[in-house]
Amino acid sequence: TPPPLLTYRREGGPEGAWSVRVVPNRYPALRIEGDLDKRGEGLYDKMRGIGAHEVVIETPEHALDPPGFPTGQMAAVLTAYRERMLDLLRDGRFRYVMAFKNHGAPAGATLGHSHSQIIALPVVPVRMNAELEGSERYYGYRGRCIYCDILTQEVGDGKRVVVQNTHFVAVAPFASRFPFEISIMPRAHEAFFWAIRPDQLASLAEILQDVLRRFKIALKDPPYNYIIHTAPPGYPTPERYNWQMEVIPKLTEVAGFEWGSGFFINPMSPEEAAQRLRDLERGMDVPAGM
């Protein structure tokens, strides 16, 4: 691997032992060298693929994945996301930083060793812009954050809640696009993921591992993706948006109808998915090789 950008040393281990490392991607989607070179070509706009693409090596143990991580390991991975986001956002060319994980080849993973990725972008992604615009419209109509209202309703209703702890709630979203799709939402309003406190990081690690253990047991270790959605740096109205984490097992295919219409066919209601995951024993141990 290339020289690390960030290394967390393993406490009590031999000299040089590490627990989490972040390295540049050897085959980056975007490259950090150069300038954006924005220009027009008739009615089209063009720019160079400038950004950063990093790999988070989540554990030195090849056989481990997040459901089986020891206490503190997942929190260290999430802390690495936060630290690298803050560092990358010091570069004025970058407008957004995304942290995500692909687990399993059908979900886009190209390596078997447990890892995730961080990509810094020179633009705010289209989907993120759509979320922000929707949040702005809702706030203009109701005078409240839509995500806070969703969380209040879901916790009060309970039928789509999978698991909750001190700082976070995992729900199967209303009108989910995919079977067993999960949103992990913070109880406290905060637009920027990188503002998360250490106690919240530990709580997020706990609930994320809990959700992934339930996937592993109920769905027989499915491929999945998770993505952190956060407001971009300098977002002027942070009271109108709340960051969250999206976790999606890859159980169905997106085909012509979905691509052509923007509608998704989900064969399982979120209420049924939440009930099936909720019925599993909390904290059940999952062997690493299961």
N, C-alpha and C positions, 0 to 999 in steps of 0.2 A: 504494500500500500504506500501511497505518498506520505511524506512527513505529516504528522497530525497537526490539526489546527487547535484542538482541545483534547486534553487527556485528564481523566479522573483516575487517580491512583487507588488501588485496592488497599483498604485499611488492614494492617496486620499481615499483608502478603509479603512475598520476597521482593527484593529491590527490583524496580522496573515493572512490577505487576500492575495491571490496570483493570478498571471495571467498565469504563465507557471511553470510546475514542471517536473523534470526529475528524474525517480526512476529506480532502478534495476528491470529487468524483473523477476517475480516470477517463471517463467518456461523458463529459458534461453536456447537458442540453443547452446551457448558456456558458459563455466564457467571460472571466472577470477582466481580461486585458482589453484596453481600447476605449473608445468613446462611442456614444450612441449613433452619431452620424445620421440624424433624422433628416429625411428629404422626401420630396414629393415626386411622383411619377404620374403625371396627369391628375386624375381625381383620386389616385391611390397614395397612401402614405407608407414609407418604408423606414426601417431602422435596423441597426445591427443587433445581433443576438447577444447583447451584453447582460451579464448577471453573474450569479454564483451558483454552483451546484455542489453540494456536500453530502457525504454519506456518514450517518451516525451508526457506528458499530456498537450495538447495544449490550454486548456481553462477550467476554473472551471464550465462553463455553459454546462449542458448536451445536451441541444437542439441546440447548435451552431456547425457549421462545417466551414471549411475555406472560402467558398464563402460568408458567412455571418459574418465573424469576423469583429469586429470594427477596426478602423484605428489603426495601430501599433501592433495589436495582432499577425498577421502573421510574421511581422518583428521580434517580440520577439521569435517566434518559430524558425525561421531561425538563429537567434543569438544564441539560445540554441544549435543548431546543431554545430555551429562554436566553441562555448566554450567547449562543450563536446569532439569534435574531438581533439582540441588542448590538452585537459587534458589527454585523452586516449593515444595519441601518445607519451606521456612522458614515457609510458611503452615500454621498448625495445623489448618485445615479440611480439608486434603488428605491422604488416606490412601494414595494410589498415583499414580504418574506413568508413563504409557506413551508410548514413542516407536515410531513405525511409519511405513512407506512403502507407498503404493498407486501402482503403476506401470501405466498403461494403463487405459482406461475400464472394461473388464470386471473389473478388480481394484478399482474404486472411485475412480480418479483423475478429478478434474473439471477439472484444468489440464494443459496440455501441457508447461509449463516444469518442469524437474526440481525436485521438492520432497518433503518429508516432513512429518510432523505430530507434535506432542506434546500430550497431553491429561492434565491433572491431574484426579483423581477424588476425591470425598468418601468413597468406599467402595473396598474391595479387590474387584476383579472376580471374578465367579463362577469363571471358569476358573483364575485365579491361586490362589484358595482351594483348588480341587480339586488343583492341583499341590502346594501346600504340605501338604495333608492326606495325599496319597499319599506324599510324601517323609517325613513324620513317621511314617507306618505302617511304611515300609521301614526307617527308622533304628531304630525300636523293635524290629523283628524281627532285623535284621542288625548294627545298631550302626555302620552306614556310610552315607555319602551315596549315594543311588541314582544320581545323575548321574555321580559319580566312578566308580562301578562300571560304568555303561554305557560311559563313555569308555575305561576300562581294557580292557573286553571288545572294544569295536569296534576300538581300535588294535591289540590283539593278534590279532584275527581278520583285519581288513583288508578284507574283501570288501564292506563297505558304506561304507568311507572314500572320499571323493571327492578331498580335498586336505588337507594339513596343513602347518603352519609352526611357528615357535618356540613360540608361545603358544596356538594354536587348532587345532582339528580340525573339518572339515566332513564330516558323515556323512549318508547316507540312512537315516533311522530304521527300525529293525525294525518291521514291520507298519505302514508309512507309510500315512497316510490318502489322500494324493494322489500322482500321478506326479511324480517328481523333487523331492519334498519334501526339504528339507535342514535339518539342525540344525547350527549352529556353536557348538561347546562350548569353553570355556576349559580349558586343561590344569591351571591352578592353581585350587584351590577358592576361590570367593568368592560370597557370596549376593547382593551388591548391585552392580549395574552401575556405579553412580556412584563406586565405589571403584577403578575401572580406572586403571592407570598410563599415562603418555604412551607408553612403549614398547609396552605392550599395545594401546593405541589404534591405533598404526601397524600392528601385526600384524593386528588385527581388520580394519582397512581393507583391507589387502592380501588377506586370504582372502575377504572379502566381495566385493571387486571380481573376484577370480578366479572365484568361483562365478557371479556375474552375467555375466561374459564367457562362461563355458561355457553358461549358459542362452541367451545371445544367439546363439551360434554353433549349438548343437545344436537349439534350439527356435525359432529365427527370431524373436528378440526378443519373447518372450511377455509378456503382462501378469503381474505378480507382486505379492505382498505380502511385506514382512518386518516382524517384530515383535520387540522386545527384551522378554524375560521376566526380571523381577528380583523379588527379595523386597521386600516393602513396608518402609518405614522403621520402625525399631524392632523388626523381627522378632526374637523372643527366642531362637531357636535357629538362628543362621546356619550352624552346622556341618552342618545337615541339608538344605540346599538350595543349588543352584548355578545362577547366572543363565546364560542361553543366548539365542541368537538363532535365530529360526525364519524360514526363507525358503521361500515356496510359490509356484511358478508356477501361474497359473490356466489349467489345461488341461481340466478336467472341471467339470461342474455338480453342485452339491448339490441333490438332488431329494427327492421324497416319502419314498422308502425311508430315505435318510440322516437327514432331519429326524425321521421317525417312530420310527426304531430307534436312532439314535446310532451305527450302523455305517456304514462308508464302503467303497464299491466302488472299488478301485484296480486298473486294468488292467495295471499294470506293477510287478513286484517291486522292492523297494529295491536288491537286489543287481544287477539288470539296469540300473537307473537309474544307480547309482554307477559301474558299469563303463562305460557310455556316456559319462558326463561325465569320468571318469578318463582315458579313451582320447584325449580332445582334448589337443592340445599346450598345455602350461602357458604362461600369459602371452601367448598369441596376441593380436596387436593387433586391435582391433575398430574399424572406422571408425564415427564418431559417427552417421552416417546409415544404417547397415546395418539 
